[in-house]
Each structure stands twice: as structure tokens, then as C-alpha cells.
Amino acid sequence: MQEEKHIFTDSGIEVDSLYTNSDLMDFDPVSMLGQPGSFPYTRGVQKDMYRGRFWTMRQYAGFGTAEATNERFHFLLNAGQTGLSCAFDLPTQMGYDSDHQRSDGEVGKVGVAIDSIDDMKLLMAGLPLDKVSTSMTINATAAILLLLYELVAEENGVSSDKLNGTIQNDILKEYAARGTYIYPPRPSMRLITDIFAYCKENIPNWNTISISGYHIREAGSTAVQEIAFTIANGISYVNAALSAGLNVDDFAPRLSFFWNSHNNLFEEVAKFRAARRMWANIMKTRFNATDPKSLKMRFHTQTGGSTLTAQQPENNIVRVAIQSMAAVLGGTQSLHTNGFDEALGLPTEKAAKIALRTQQIIAYESGVTDTVDPLAGSYYVESLTNEIEKLATEYLEKIDDMGGSVSAIESGYMQEEIEKAAYAYAKAIDNAEKIVVSVNKFADASLESPEVFPIDPQLQENQIKRTQKLKQTRDNELVNSLLEDVKVAAKGTQNLLVPMKEALRHKATLGEVSDVLRGVFGEFIPGN
């Protein structure tokens, strides 16, 4: 007799060979599914979903100088992209100017270098800021980049109420999974709630945070951990905003989320649907939100960078297509597709265009957008959605018992759980329990690598010269006075973005503003 085969999802959920109505005996479609665009939003946040309009098609761009990234933005918009998405280099993320000694060797490497309003002007040159939405992957220095964007828009005659976009602004996942933090968690939370309040008054159509599971998954978490830890962080942001005196329905409609999409198509679809239902119930029952917009989990998705292989990189085109299909079937509002060559370097124009065309083929040719939530009612998908919600809720209960995600991060709980999952996954690949085509099966070492994106060796030197010239030619007495205003606000209770904006307007740099806040808030050192 043949031994029964046991198959598990990436989260360790055992998959039966067949699903029937007996797997959904306690399933109530009225309360657990509802209708698309209605509570609990399991089936999507819009009534007609993609029959009304497709998701925003974004391609992540950002490298070298502001001019080079601006050129890529124009290339992508001309290819049919419908939203901008910008990556920033490590010095920008960590609050250092390009001429700082800690920036050496990192300027423009994993994103664009932005030191001042002059750089932001170059980055956004010729772009219709009142017509295109811009997503900025920035966290510790999110307030600075948002203000620079607003200032450039104002100079171009675009009022702040016409701006649409998102700043990631999710510092908690940096402590748990990624590492680009500056200040300790609690003053960082103040910065975030100041952004909430500032945007409510000044940039009302801006998504003030993109609560991000993407990097938690990239660090090695399971799909269940991804949504559990991210929703726990979301709960902490809501609590912080309420503690700062904000009304839940004044800020919650502008909260957004950012998910990863990996290769297990059905688990990913179920994850997205479960996350929407969980968030709607949390906002309604825990926080008593009454505005339907406060209950809707709107999210951006990016295909899994950690799933890309340097071996036979063209295979990544298929992986990205599967992951994109999962995001669309799961009801994403925005999507970035990775270039097939990103395991080797920044995406070339060829790779970026193929990635964009992947989205366009799904949208226009696949038929999956013709009806809303086409997998609803599947015995397997509904069973998997329920199981993911159950397991993620168990994690949330543990984190609540610890006092919330800030305490869970400070104690190292989240980090440890992610590390365990990453180790188990790597071990499964090493043991060939988990097959990765071209890595531990069907390897072919004879294939040539594709063209790799070139890095200009003069880039850092040119950026340093530009930043130093700005510091020499501006009104330094005025800048120092305005930076002192930022310092006073940081020591008090004033909204920090108001004096920060004035300092940046008069050419204070990102590094200088960050240094003022470092002096007041201190820096976060893990383990202390």
C-alpha cells in the first residue's frame, strides 16, 4: 500500500488531496464573505473591483542620481505605467547626506540619493504631480521626503490637496525585519502620528502610511506571520494616533498596507482575503470605527524579491507572473512586478518593461478581471482563508498579551519567530523537501547571465559635490535658525512637520534635519 503523501503550504498548513462542502460545514457566506465593497470586505474593497478600473500598475525605480531616476520614470510612464514608485539609497533612508563619511560606497546604490529640495526638483522634473500618484519607499525619514515632495509640487503650482501617493512610513517593521531605523521606537511613533495629523490638514488625499508585511516576508516569515505581525503593527499605529488625540475616522481612511506575493498561488490569494476580513473586524469591534473607509484594507503588492534566483534568471519571469496573478486574484489595489534580473542587480530597462507587460497581459488578456473575486466559494480557497485567519489571530492574541507590537519587538519576539521560519525554509531547500527550479532541481550551469545594470563610478563624487555646493551657497544663518526651531519642536509637543518644512524650504538637508532629531531623540541600538 502506497504511503499517504503529506503536502504543506509555505506556512505549514497541511493541504488535503480533495476539498468538499464538508470542509466548510460552519462557513457562513453572509457574515464571512458578504458582498464586494461591503463589510467584511473579504471579496474586495470595491463593489466592481477591476471591472471599474484596473489596479495601479507601478514599477519600482530609483538608482544613482535624481536625473537618472527621473529618466526611468519617464520611460515607464511612456510604456503604460500608471503610478510612480521610488526607491531611495541607504544614506537617504538612514538620514545621512551623501557627503557624510557613513555614506561612502552606498550613494545611489540601492536607490536614488536625495539630500535636499534641489535633488527632489530634479527627481520630479517634468512629471504631472497633480495627475500621477507617487509611492515612496521610505520610513525613518518619511516626513522629510514627503515635505520635499510637497514643496516641489508647490513650486510647480500644484496645491497639496491635488497630491496623491503613499509614503511607507512603517518604522515598526524596520526594527523587526529590515534595519533602516534611526530613532528609538517611541519617538519614531510620534513622528508617524505627526504625519497623520499634518496630512489630515494639508495633504488630505495622501496615504500617510503603508503598513508593510513585504519586508517581514522578505526576512523569512511565513504568509501567516506576514499578516499577523503587520496587522499587529497596524493596531499599534492606530493606538498611537488615538493616544495623540486623533479621531479614528479622521486618519484611518488613509491607512494602507503593503504585502508580498510568493509562489504558492492559493495560499497567497487566501492570505489577502483573510487579511482584509481581519482588519475590517478589528477596526469595527476594537476601535469602533464607523466610516466604511476606515474598515477597508487597501493594499499595494510587490512580487517576492527573495524568490528570485540568480540561476537561470529568465525563469523569474514565470515566478513573477504567478505571483502577480495571485495578487490580482486576491484583490490588490496596486502592484509592482520585479524584473527577472533583480537577483543580479538593479533591473535593466528590458527587464522592467517585461515586468510591466506581465501586469498588462494579466489585465487585458487573462480574463481574471472580468468578474469580482472569481475564486470565492472554492472549497479549498475558503478553507485556506479561514485557516490563515485562525492562525494569524492566534499570533495577534500572543502579541496583545505582551502589550502590543512595540513590546513584542523590544523583547525580540517577532524577530525570533521570523528567524525560526527563515531557518526552516532554508533547511527545506537544502534537504530538497522544497523544490526551487534551477537551484536544487533542474540546474543548468552552462546558461549565460543576462546583461547587468551598470553602476556609474562617478555617481557618488558628483552627488557629493552637488550637496557641498548647496551648503556653501545657501543662507546658512537662516538655515541654522530654522534648524533650531526644529530642535525646540522636538523637545516640546508641536507638530514636527511644520518647522521641518520651513527648514527644508530654505535648503536645510535631509541629514541636517535628521541630526537635529538624533540629538533630541537619540538613536536606536538593538539590545539596549
Buried (B, 14 or more C-beta within 10 A) or exposed (E): EEEEEEEBBBBEBEBEEEBEEEBBEEBEEEEBBBBBBBBBBBBBBBEEBBEEEBBBBBBBBBBBBBEBBBBBBEBBBEBEBBBBBBBBBBBBBBBBBBBBEEBEEBBBBBBBBBBBBBBBBBBBBEBEBBEBBBBBBBBBBBBBBBBBBBBBBBEBEBEBEEBBBBBBBBBBBBBBBBEBBBBBBEBBBBBBBBBBBBBBEBBEEBBBBBBBBBBBBBBBBBBBBBBBBBBBBBBBBBBBBBEBEBEBBBBBBBBBBBBBBBBBBBBBBBBBBBBBBBBBBBBBEEBEBEBBEBBBBBBBBBBBBEBBBBBBBEBBBEBBBBBBBBBBBBBBBBBBBBBBBBBBBBBBBEBBBBBBBBBBEBBEEBEBBEEBBBBBEBBBBBBBBBBBBEBBBEBBEBBBEBEBBBBBBBEBBBBEBBBBBBEBBEEBEEEEEBEBBBBBEEEEEEEEEBEEBEEEEEBBEBBBEBBBEBBEEBEEEBBEEBBEBBBEBBEEEBBBBBBBBBBBBBBBBBBBBBBBBBEBBEEBEEEE
